[in-house]
Amino acid sequence: MPRDAHGNHLPEEMPSINLNRPLLSALEGFASLGSASRYEEEIFGIIDHITLFEDLRYAEISQLCSKMECYCANRGDVIMKENEDGDFLVIVLTGEVAVVKQGAAGEEKQLAVVGPGASLGEMSLINGKPRFATCIAREPTDIAVLTRDTIYDILVLHPSLGNKILLILLQITSQRLRETSDRLLPFIGSAAS
């Protein structure tokens, strides 16, 4: 183990990982706003509404912000598209996003409208499966993006933070599954009769 000039042990260096990756192809048409670190003040202003951050300390949120990029979507822009691969999630910072699903007959059904603090895309990020629904900006909307690769990097460079993020993502996904099951229960009961 390396030592400093006074003979004290120095911490081992963390492996170097390139956190500068190419722009996600799904977000190519969006205006890049740069690192989420530039918007920490605004993020801390809506922190009570960001489920992904609720169990993190401010220093951890700041660390996470340094690894995320922000983008601006115009009204009508598709942020995520149903059945496409999903290797990132977004946190809505400003604006509104409609979550829509294509019905069996090809019609679009609006599942929800979400605003600042909502996170979208966790399921695909975790399980690597195609997107469940399409997310469309209903007005100019700023988003922060967290990619699967960034989570892997955080797990290597900051394992404690990475593990917290994974647990939070699993809690969010589990909660959404429970809510969906609760909504479907009345239909299941009447179909069995």
Secondary structure, DSSP 4 states (H G I P E B T S, - for coil): --B-TTSPBPPPPPPP-----PPPGGGTTSEEEEEGGGGHHHHHHTGGG-GGGTTS-HHHHHHHHTT-EEEEE-TT-EEE-TTS---EEEEEEES-EEEEEE-TTS-EEEEEEE-TT-EE-HHHHHH-PPPSSEEEESS-EEEEEEEHHHHHHHHHH-HHHHHHHHHHHHHHHHHHHHHHHHHHHHHHHHHH-
